[in-house]
Amino acid sequence: MTQRTLSIIKPDAVAAGHAGEILAMIERAGFRVLGCRMLRLRKEQARQFYAVHKDKPFYESLVEFMTEGPVIVLALEREDAISRLREVMGATNPANAADGTIRKRFGSNIERNAVHGSDAPETARAELAFFFCEADLV
């Protein structure tokens, strides 16, 4: 089934100049880019986006990290987009990620792991709506 999902190329990967390589890996995996935007999250936006983690000990450091520089948000589409993107990204901790995955190649630790991807259809819908209106998606 064709699905849509959101990915974020995080500040560490953007700052290191890896955004193009990451986008190329995503496209080679069969994703169609419906929307793409570079922006710098304000703290309130990051708090809202990651509100699901607000009671976790890493929440504040995640907000700080995600607001330290520009990110690139991507609206993506393909068959089984959510599970396939998670395969392409690799395990959350780059040390545990499979060779050839984005996080293995470009992530440095569990927080600075280069990319974010939606984890379920409901999450994908909410995350896409956070950054894009339907008219933005071509």
Secondary structure, 3 states (H helix, E strand, C coil): CEEEEEEEECHHHHHCCCHHHHHHHHHHCCCEEEEEEEECCCHHHHHHHCHHHCCCCCHHHHHHHHCCCCEEEEEEEEECHHHHHHHHHCCCCHHHCCCCCHHHHHCCCCCCCCEEECCCHHHHHHHHHHHCCHHHCC
